[in-house]
């Protein structure tokens, strides 16, 4: 449908005759007749008056599928040309934002899936460290396992009875000092590490037999979320091609 045919259609839908529309738009009837017969192209001012008489906005008029075939002529009208240019710019911005969102979705998907799959942040292996008691500041690290050697190899001469009594006393003392503490951590701190505590220090040693692998659901959820975001990103690219191709 041409511009003139569309103007005639709108006039008839409004139930207006040519003289009535010409009077309402403030133009001559002969000029309106030329417009409806596509023998002339309206100026900006005339087009605005005619559309105002029809109570139709420029955007509704230009985007009407019936006048798309005559768009090459319509573009010669400054208002129409500016409207189409602005529409193209808006469409370009929307398309760019659409593609950017889809790209970010895929990048984020790959990152989350890798974090969940590699278990780098949420480690599923728990290390078992154990400390059997507090070691005093002036004592060697292996005092609990070799206390007899350190207490009896001092050059002190003792009788068998004295030695027996001392051994019994020290055994009770060391037994009381044995208060085992366990720390389970996903962080590997080496074969052993030391913590300063009241009265001395605690030496935590790694127990490989007690260390174990545990299941952390967060890693599975990260992988699921990664797959969903990846699918959303791909679908975004597909929809972008279809939506903007239609426009």
FENGIZI-V917475 format. One record per helix or strand of 3 or more residues. SS is the DSSP state (alpha for helix, beta for strand). FROM is the first residue (numbers start at 1). TO is the last residue. Records with the same first field share a line. If there is no record, write none. Layout:
BEGIN
SS = FROM-TO / FROM-TO
END
This chain:
BEGIN
alpha = 3-14 / 18-25 / 29-36 / 44-54 / 58-62 / 65-74 / 78-118 / 147-152 / 160-177 / 217-246
beta = 125-135 / 178-185 / 192-197 / 200-206
END
